[in-house]
Amino acid sequence: MRALVQRVAEASVTVEGEKSGEIGRGLLVLVCAMRDDGEAQSEWLARKVANLRIFADEEGRMNRSLTDIGGAALIVSQFTLAAETKGNRPGFSTAAPPDEGKRLYEHFTGKMAEQGVPVANGVFGADMKVALVNDGPVTIWLDSEAR
């Protein structure tokens, strides 16, 4: 699985004019299940995101995790993280099929909650408007294949 993780002061997602999720301080996690991913990749990614030390400690150093600070995660499905960009028009054949992508997205969300992280969500497969106040900015790319 792939994730683009952004440290935020706040973030929200809106679908058809209705807010489906919002958080204060925490992480906006854009996540994509890849074609051969399974629950092991989802679980690894959830542990990695929850424990990634990208929040400042008392000395201003990135040394605290999402769980350390009691922050929340806004988790948004984004199959475009699977983009193949050899040409000018991206392809997405390496993304998991929609049914499997949704199952793994929901599994990831559940595993984040099991880590003690308050979770808000987008709507899988919907056209979403995501708003955020990036804190830092801090943006981290994670890929379970690179573990």
C-alpha positions as CSV (number, residue, x, y, z in Angstrom):
1,M,0.0,0.0,0.0
2,R,1.0,3.5,-0.6
3,A,0.4,6.6,1.5
4,L,1.1,10.3,1.2
5,V,1.1,11.6,4.8
6,Q,0.8,15.3,5.6
7,R,1.2,16.8,9.1
8,V,-1.7,19.2,9.5
9,A,-3.0,21.8,11.9
10,E,-6.5,20.9,10.6
11,A,-8.0,19.1,7.6
12,S,-11.5,18.2,6.2
13,V,-13.1,16.4,3.3
14,T,-16.3,17.3,1.7
15,V,-18.5,15.2,-0.6
16,E,-21.4,16.8,-2.5
17,G,-21.4,19.8,-0.2
18,E,-21.4,17.7,3.0
19,K,-18.4,17.3,5.3
20,S,-17.7,13.6,5.6
21,G,-14.8,14.0,8.0
22,E,-12.6,16.6,9.7
23,I,-9.8,16.7,12.2
24,G,-7.7,19.2,14.1
25,R,-4.0,18.6,14.7
26,G,-2.8,15.3,13.2
27,L,-2.3,13.7,9.8
28,L,-4.0,13.8,6.5
29,V,-3.4,10.3,5.0
30,L,-4.0,9.8,1.3
31,V,-3.9,6.0,0.8
32,C,-3.9,3.6,-2.1
33,A,-4.0,-0.2,-2.2
34,M,-1.9,-1.7,-4.9
35,R,-2.8,-4.7,-7.1
36,D,-1.0,-7.4,-5.0
37,D,-1.5,-5.8,-1.6
38,G,-3.2,-7.7,1.3
39,E,-3.9,-7.2,5.0
40,A,-0.2,-7.6,5.9
41,Q,0.6,-4.4,3.9
42,S,-2.3,-2.6,5.4
43,E,-1.3,-3.5,8.9
44,W,2.3,-2.5,8.4
45,L,1.2,0.8,6.9
46,A,-1.1,1.5,9.8
47,R,1.6,0.9,12.4
48,K,4.1,3.0,10.4
49,V,1.7,6.0,10.1
50,A,0.6,5.9,13.7
51,N,4.2,5.7,15.0
52,L,5.9,8.0,12.5
53,R,7.8,10.5,14.6
54,I,7.1,13.8,12.7
55,F,5.7,16.0,15.5
56,A,7.8,18.3,17.5
57,D,9.0,17.5,21.1
58,E,9.7,20.1,23.8
59,E,13.0,21.0,22.0
60,G,11.3,21.5,18.6
61,R,12.7,18.3,17.1
62,M,10.6,15.9,15.1
63,N,10.5,13.2,17.8
64,R,6.8,12.5,18.6
65,S,4.3,10.3,16.8
66,L,0.6,10.8,16.2
67,T,-0.1,8.5,19.1
68,D,2.3,10.4,21.4
69,I,0.5,13.7,20.8
70,G,-3.1,12.3,20.8
71,G,-3.6,13.5,17.3
72,A,-6.2,12.3,14.8
73,A,-6.0,11.0,11.2
74,L,-8.2,12.0,8.3
75,I,-7.9,9.0,5.9
76,V,-8.8,9.6,2.3
77,S,-8.7,6.9,-0.5
78,Q,-6.7,8.1,-3.5
79,F,-6.1,5.6,-6.3
80,T,-4.0,8.1,-8.2
81,L,-1.1,7.4,-5.9
82,A,-0.7,4.3,-8.2
83,A,-0.1,6.5,-11.2
84,E,2.3,5.3,-13.9
85,T,3.6,8.4,-15.6
86,K,5.9,7.2,-18.4
87,G,3.8,9.1,-20.9
88,N,1.8,12.3,-20.5
89,R,-1.4,10.6,-19.5
90,P,-1.1,8.6,-16.3
91,G,-2.2,5.0,-16.1
92,F,-3.5,3.2,-13.0
93,S,-3.3,-0.5,-13.8
94,T,-1.1,-1.1,-10.7
95,A,-3.9,0.0,-8.3
96,A,-6.0,-2.7,-6.7
97,P,-9.4,-3.3,-8.3
98,P,-12.1,-1.1,-6.7
99,D,-13.7,-3.8,-4.5
100,E,-10.3,-4.9,-3.1
101,G,-9.1,-1.3,-2.8
102,K,-12.2,-0.5,-0.7
103,R,-11.8,-3.5,1.5
104,L,-8.1,-2.7,2.2
105,Y,-8.9,1.0,2.7
106,E,-11.5,0.0,5.3
107,H,-9.0,-2.5,6.9
108,F,-6.3,0.2,7.1
109,T,-8.8,2.6,8.7
110,G,-9.7,0.0,11.3
111,K,-6.1,-0.8,12.0
112,M,-5.4,2.9,12.5
113,A,-8.2,3.0,15.1
114,E,-6.8,-0.1,16.8
115,Q,-3.6,1.9,17.3
116,G,-5.6,4.3,19.4
117,V,-5.9,7.0,16.7
118,P,-9.2,8.9,16.3
119,V,-10.1,8.5,12.7
120,A,-12.2,10.5,10.2
121,N,-12.7,9.4,6.6
122,G,-13.4,10.5,3.1
123,V,-15.9,8.5,1.0
124,F,-14.3,5.7,-1.0
125,G,-14.6,6.3,-4.8
126,A,-16.3,9.7,-4.4
127,D,-15.3,13.0,-5.9
128,M,-14.0,14.7,-2.8
129,K,-12.8,18.2,-1.9
130,V,-10.0,18.0,0.6
131,A,-9.0,21.1,2.6
132,L,-6.0,21.3,4.9
133,V,-3.6,23.5,6.7
134,N,-0.3,21.8,6.2
135,D,1.9,22.2,9.3
136,G,5.5,22.7,8.5
137,P,5.0,21.8,5.7
138,V,5.8,18.1,6.4
139,T,4.9,15.6,3.7
140,I,6.1,12.0,3.8
141,W,5.7,9.3,1.1
142,L,5.3,5.7,2.4
143,D,5.2,2.5,0.4
144,S,4.8,-0.9,2.0
145,E,6.9,-2.4,-0.8
146,A,9.9,-0.5,0.5
147,R,9.7,-1.9,4.0
